[in-house]
Amino acid sequence: MAAVSSVHPPGAARPASRNLLWRYLAVAGPGLIVAFADTEAGSVTTAATSGAQFGMKLVLLQVLLIVPLFVIQEMAVRLGTVTGKGHAELIREHYGLTWTWISLGTMLFTNLAALVTEFIGIAGAALVFGVPVLPMVAAGATLLIGVVLSGRYKRAEVFALALCLLELLFIPAAFAAHPNPATVVREGLFGSQPLANRDYLLLVAGNIGAVIMPWMIFYQQSATVDKGLRAKDLTFARIDTALGAVLTQIIMAAIIITCAATLFVRHESVSDAAHAALALVPLTGSKLAGIAFGAGLLGAALIGALVVSLATAWAFGEAFAWRCSLNAACYEAKRFYGMYAGMVLIAAGVVLIPHLPLIRITVWVEALNAFVLPIVLGFLLVMANDKNILGDRVNSPLGNVVTVGVGIVCVGLGLWMGVLTLLGQAG
């Protein structure tokens, strides 16, 4: 008996650790998906431009941005798990329909514009793979609508997580570019920063603006609710959000490193992510980098389109008490699914308009996000400090200081970039 009891404790430790892993996997999804969607087509273009223009200099910024990304999204997770309600629903219940319309009106316009940039990314991926743009855009729109209209949250989540795996291909693309590890560390993490350079500061603002986007807050809170997560799941939901924040910024750094090791050293500029992918093949001597970069761009554009469209449909459904769940059949939630499909079809149609200034549209969308962000962050902060909503789970004083500081920096730089863009001085 003594021998049996002596081997029991080591054996019992494994089931406990497996149990923790299963508990995390049961909760995982919303945090990872929204973070990977953050590295969408516009963000990929911003990161590629950063590497091509300034080499490894902006790698450090990607590391530092992990903190604000987690801080902002954690508040959305907390609101969703504790209240069991989406972001727009809480605004309507506690602050009235007028403020809800202000929030939704600005979000609808910027989300539709952002969705157009995702289809610009899908069109760019078609150019990378030598496929006609029309069939690629049509296939992307059909896939996005088909997966969501299946009436299963789990199916949509698995599809989104598969797209996350495509984005991970940016990492082998960085290795295929053969960067010098010493240069990455020396220039990327410890090098001097050209803070007096206006173009560099514009890219700093662009990278910050690409990290915290208004639709991310709406999506993660609604996805948390639709998945059925509650206060007991908050710890693992925070882990999911933290892991997503780390992985998405690693991907952004990988894109910068890839373009810095190829385009920057050869003094080649880049106009968009597709151009960067096409340029990698002759510069690396291998098709792997270009294919991986192109596949990553396609995954980023598709997951971005999925999340932006769902965030919009969820927000309007919550605000006006529509049935809005991915677990509902199409006939049970006609307006929710109709709005989702309509957003996708409109954006796909816009991108197919001949001679459209696609790059200029992408830049303008970043500027629009900067103007909307103060409104969204304001609502998020107020609700995260409202004891009538969160009880004793409101923000701590330190959390508020960090969040307000992050908000001031993000909004200040974003608005500066937006004003310069609107005045035609941003590039």
C-alpha positions in Angstrom: 0.0 0.0 0.0 2.9 2.3 0.8 4.3 1.8 -2.6 1.0 2.6 -4.3 0.5 5.8 -2.3 4.1 6.9 -3.0 3.6 7.0 -6.8 0.1 8.5 -6.7 0.9 12.2 -6.1 3.2 12.5 -9.2 0.5 10.8 -11.3 -2.2 13.0 -10.0 -0.5 16.2 -11.0 -0.9 15.5 -14.7 -4.7 15.4 -14.7 -4.8 18.7 -12.8 -2.6 20.4 -15.4 -4.6 18.8 -18.2 -7.7 20.1 -16.6 -6.3 23.7 -16.6 -5.5 23.3 -20.2 -9.0 22.1 -21.1 -10.5 25.0 -19.1 -8.4 27.4 -21.1 -9.3 25.8 -24.4 -13.0 25.9 -23.5 -12.7 29.7 -23.0 -10.2 30.5 -25.7 -11.2 32.1 -29.0 -12.5 35.7 -28.7 -9.2 37.1 -27.4 -7.1 35.3 -30.0 -9.4 36.1 -32.9 -9.8 39.8 -32.2 -6.0 40.2 -31.7 -5.2 38.5 -35.0 -7.9 40.5 -36.7 -6.0 43.5 -35.4 -3.2 42.5 -37.8 -5.6 43.0 -40.7 -4.8 44.2 -44.3 -4.2 47.9 -43.3 -2.0 47.0 -40.4 0.1 44.7 -42.6 0.6 47.5 -45.1 1.6 49.9 -42.2 4.1 47.3 -40.9 5.5 46.6 -44.3 5.9 50.4 -45.0 7.6 50.7 -41.6 10.2 48.1 -42.4 10.9 49.4 -45.9 11.3 53.0 -44.8 13.1 52.7 -41.5 14.5 49.2 -41.3 14.3 47.6 -37.8 13.6 50.9 -35.9 9.9 50.2 -35.3 10.3 46.7 -33.9 10.6 48.1 -30.4 7.3 49.9 -30.7 5.6 46.6 -31.6 6.8 45.1 -28.3 5.7 48.1 -26.3 2.2 48.1 -27.8 1.5 44.7 -26.3 0.6 46.5 -23.0 -2.0 49.0 -24.3 -3.6 46.4 -26.6 -4.1 44.1 -23.6 -5.3 46.8 -21.2 -8.0 48.1 -23.6 -9.3 44.7 -24.6 -9.3 43.3 -21.1 -11.9 45.9 -20.1 -14.1 44.7 -22.9 -13.7 41.1 -21.7 -14.5 42.1 -18.1 -17.6 43.9 -19.2 -18.8 41.0 -21.3 -18.1 38.2 -18.8 -19.5 40.0 -15.7 -22.7 41.5 -17.3 -23.4 38.9 -20.0 -24.2 41.8 -22.4 -22.6 43.3 -25.5 -21.0 46.7 -25.7 -23.8 48.5 -27.6 -26.5 46.9 -25.3 -24.8 48.3 -22.2 -24.6 51.8 -23.7 -28.3 51.7 -24.6 -29.3 50.4 -21.2 -27.2 52.9 -19.1 -26.9 56.0 -21.2 -29.9 56.0 -23.5 -30.6 55.7 -27.2 -29.2 59.1 -28.2 -25.7 58.1 -27.0 -26.2 54.7 -28.6 -26.9 56.4 -32.0 -23.8 58.5 -31.6 -21.7 55.4 -31.0 -23.3 53.3 -33.7 -23.4 56.1 -36.3 -19.7 56.7 -36.2 -18.9 53.0 -36.0 -21.0 52.1 -39.0 -19.2 54.5 -41.3 -15.7 53.7 -40.1 -16.4 49.9 -40.1 -17.7 49.9 -43.6 -14.6 51.9 -44.7 -12.4 49.4 -42.8 -14.2 46.5 -44.4 -13.3 48.0 -47.8 -9.6 47.9 -46.9 -9.9 44.2 -46.0 -11.2 43.5 -49.5 -8.4 45.6 -50.9 -6.1 43.1 -49.1 -8.0 40.2 -50.7 -7.5 41.8 -54.1 -3.8 42.3 -53.3 -3.5 38.6 -52.4 -5.0 37.8 -55.8 -2.2 39.7 -57.5 0.5 37.9 -55.4 -0.8 34.5 -56.4 -1.4 35.5 -60.1 -5.2 35.0 -59.8 -7.8 37.4 -61.3 -9.1 39.8 -58.8 -12.9 39.3 -59.5 -13.0 35.6 -58.7 -10.8 36.0 -55.6 -12.9 38.8 -54.2 -16.2 36.9 -55.0 -14.8 33.7 -53.4 -13.8 35.6 -50.3 -17.2 37.2 -49.9 -19.0 33.9 -50.5 -16.8 32.1 -48.0 -17.3 34.9 -45.3 -21.1 34.8 -45.8 -21.4 31.1 -46.0 -19.5 30.4 -42.7 -21.5 32.9 -40.7 -24.9 31.9 -42.1 -24.3 28.3 -41.0 -25.9 29.2 -37.7 -23.2 28.0 -35.4 -20.9 30.2 -33.3 -18.4 27.3 -32.9 -18.1 26.8 -36.7 -17.4 30.5 -37.2 -14.8 30.5 -34.4 -13.0 27.4 -35.8 -12.9 29.2 -39.3 -11.5 32.3 -37.7 -8.9 30.4 -35.7 -7.8 28.7 -39.0 -7.3 32.1 -40.5 -5.1 33.0 -37.5 -2.9 30.1 -38.5 -2.5 31.6 -42.0 -1.3 34.8 -40.3 1.5 32.9 -38.5 3.1 32.4 -42.0 4.4 35.9 -41.6 6.9 34.4 -39.2 8.6 31.9 -41.6 8.5 34.7 -44.2 10.7 36.7 -41.8 13.2 33.8 -41.5 13.2 33.3 -45.3 14.4 36.9 -45.6 17.5 35.9 -43.7 17.7 38.9 -41.3 20.8 39.3 -39.2 19.8 38.4 -35.6 22.4 40.9 -34.2 20.9 43.7 -36.3 17.4 42.9 -35.2 18.5 43.2 -31.5 20.8 46.1 -32.0 18.7 48.2 -34.3 15.3 46.9 -33.5 15.4 46.9 -29.7 18.3 49.1 -28.6 18.9 51.4 -31.6 18.4 55.1 -31.5 15.0 56.4 -32.6 14.8 59.2 -35.2 12.2 61.1 -33.3 12.9 64.4 -35.1 11.9 62.7 -38.4 8.4 63.7 -39.3 7.8 60.7 -41.6 9.0 58.4 -38.8 6.6 60.0 -36.3 3.7 59.5 -38.8 4.5 55.8 -39.0 4.6 55.7 -35.2 1.1 57.2 -35.2 0.0 54.8 -37.9 1.3 51.8 -36.0 -0.4 52.9 -32.8 -3.6 53.6 -34.6 -3.5 50.2 -36.2 -3.3 48.5 -32.8 -6.4 49.9 -31.1 -9.4 50.0 -33.5 -13.0 50.9 -32.4 -14.5 47.7 -33.8 -12.2 45.5 -31.7 -14.0 46.5 -28.5 -17.4 45.8 -29.9 -16.4 42.5 -31.3 -14.6 41.0 -28.3 -17.3 41.9 -25.8 -20.1 40.5 -28.1 -18.1 37.4 -29.0 -17.5 36.8 -25.3 -21.2 36.9 -24.6 -22.2 34.8 -27.7 -19.7 32.1 -26.6 -21.4 32.0 -23.2 -18.5 33.1 -21.1 -19.3 34.4 -17.6 -17.5 35.9 -14.6 -16.1 32.4 -13.6 -14.3 32.3 -17.0 -12.7 35.8 -16.6 -9.2 34.5 -15.6 -8.8 32.3 -18.6 -10.5 34.9 -20.9 -7.7 37.4 -19.7 -5.1 34.8 -20.6 -6.6 34.4 -24.0 -6.5 38.1 -24.5 -2.9 38.4 -23.3 -1.8 35.6 -25.6 -3.5 37.2 -28.5 -1.9 40.5 -27.8 1.6 39.0 -27.7 1.1 36.9 -30.8 -0.3 39.7 -33.0 2.6 42.0 -32.1 5.1 39.2 -32.8 3.5 39.0 -36.3 3.7 42.8 -36.8 7.4 42.7 -35.8 8.0 39.8 -38.2 6.5 41.8 -41.1 8.8 44.8 -40.2 11.8 42.5 -40.0 11.0 40.8 -43.3 10.7 44.1 -45.2 13.7 45.6 -43.3 16.0 42.7 -44.3 15.0 43.0 -48.0 13.4 46.2 -49.1 15.1 48.6 -46.7 18.6 47.4 -47.3 18.1 47.7 -51.1 16.4 51.2 -50.7 13.1 50.0 -52.3 9.9 51.7 -51.2 6.6 49.9 -50.8 3.1 51.1 -51.7 1.1 48.2 -50.1 1.4 44.7 -48.6 0.9 43.0 -52.0 3.7 45.0 -53.5 5.9 43.9 -50.6 5.0 40.3 -51.1 5.8 40.4 -54.8 9.2 42.1 -54.1 10.3 39.5 -51.7 10.7 36.7 -54.3 13.6 38.3 -56.3 15.1 39.8 -53.2 15.2 36.5 -51.1 16.0 34.2 -54.0 13.1 31.9 -52.8 9.4 31.8 -53.5 8.8 30.8 -49.9 8.9 34.3 -48.5 6.6 35.7 -51.2 4.1 32.8 -50.9 4.1 32.9 -47.1 3.7 36.7 -47.1 0.8 36.5 -49.6 -0.9 33.7 -47.7 -0.5 35.7 -44.5 -2.0 38.8 -46.2 -5.0 36.8 -47.4 -5.6 35.3 -43.9 -5.3 38.8 -42.3 -7.8 40.3 -44.8 -10.3 37.5 -44.3 -10.2 37.5 -40.5 -10.3 41.3 -40.5 -13.4 41.3 -42.8 -15.1 38.6 -40.6 -14.5 40.5 -37.3 -15.4 44.0 -38.6 -18.7 42.7 -40.2 -19.7 40.7 -37.1 -18.8 43.6 -34.8 -21.2 45.9 -36.8 -24.1 43.4 -36.9 -23.7 42.5 -33.2 -23.6 46.2 -32.2 -26.8 47.1 -34.1 -28.6 43.9 -33.0 -27.7 44.6 -29.3 -28.7 48.3 -29.6 -32.1 47.6 -31.1 -32.9 44.3 -29.4 -32.7 42.2 -32.5 -32.0 38.5 -32.1 -28.3 38.6 -32.7 -26.4 35.3 -32.1 -24.3 33.1 -34.4 -26.2 30.2 -32.8 -29.5 31.4 -34.2 -30.8 30.2 -37.6 -31.0 32.6 -40.4 -34.8 32.8 -40.2 -34.6 33.5 -36.4 -32.2 36.5 -36.8 -32.9 37.9 -40.3 -31.8 41.5 -39.5 -28.6 40.4 -37.8 -27.5 38.1 -40.7 -28.8 40.5 -43.3 -26.7 43.4 -41.9 -23.6 41.1 -41.8 -24.1 39.9 -45.4 -24.9 43.4 -46.6 -21.7 44.8 -45.2 -19.6 42.1 -46.9 -21.4 42.5 -50.3 -21.1 46.3 -50.3 -17.4 46.3 -49.4 -16.7 43.6 -52.1 -18.6 45.6 -54.7 -16.8 48.9 -53.9 -13.3 47.2 -54.3 -14.3 46.0 -57.8 -15.1 49.5 -59.0 -12.5 50.2 -61.8 -9.7 52.7 -61.1 -10.5 53.1 -57.5 -7.7 54.8 -55.5 -7.3 51.8 -53.2 -4.1 53.0 -51.4 -5.6 56.4 -50.7 -8.7 54.7 -49.2 -6.6 52.7 -46.8 -4.9 55.9 -45.6 -8.2 57.7 -45.1 -9.6 54.8 -43.1 -6.7 55.0 -40.6 -7.5 58.7 -40.3 -11.2 58.1 -39.7 -10.4 55.5 -37.0 -8.4 58.1 -35.2 -11.3 60.5 -35.0 -13.8 57.8 -33.8 -11.5 56.2 -31.2 -12.0 58.9 -28.5 -15.7 58.2 -28.5 -15.3 54.4 -28.2 -12.6 54.7 -25.5 -14.6 57.2 -23.6 -17.6 54.8 -23.3 -15.3 51.9 -22.4 -13.6 53.8 -19.6 -16.9 55.1 -18.1 -18.5 51.7 -18.1 -15.4 50.0 -16.7 -15.6 52.4 -13.8 -19.3 52.2 -13.2 -20.1 50.1 -10.1 -23.7 49.8 -11.2 -22.4 47.7 -14.1 -19.3 45.9 -12.7 -19.7 46.1 -9.0 -16.4 45.4 -7.3 -14.8 44.5 -10.6 -14.4 48.2 -11.7 -11.0 49.5 -12.8 -8.4 50.0 -10.1 -6.9 53.5 -9.8 -3.6 52.2 -11.3 -5.6 50.6 -14.2 -7.3 54.0 -14.8 -4.0 55.8 -14.9 -2.6 53.4 -17.4 -5.7 53.4 -19.5 -6.0 57.2 -19.6 -2.3 57.5 -20.4 -2.7 55.0 -23.2 -5.7 56.8 -24.5 -4.1 60.2 -24.5 -1.1 58.9 -26.4 -3.2 56.9 -28.9 -5.8 59.6 -29.5 -3.3 62.4 -29.6 -1.0 60.8 -32.2 -4.0 59.4 -34.1 -5.7 62.8 -34.3 -2.5 64.4 -35.4 -2.1 61.9 -38.2 -5.8 62.3 -39.1 -5.5 66.1 -39.4 -2.4 65.8 -41.5 -4.1 63.2 -43.7 -7.1 65.4 -44.2 -4.9 68.4 -45.1 -3.0 66.3 -47.6 0.3 66.5 -45.7 0.6 62.9 -44.5 2.5 61.4 -47.3 
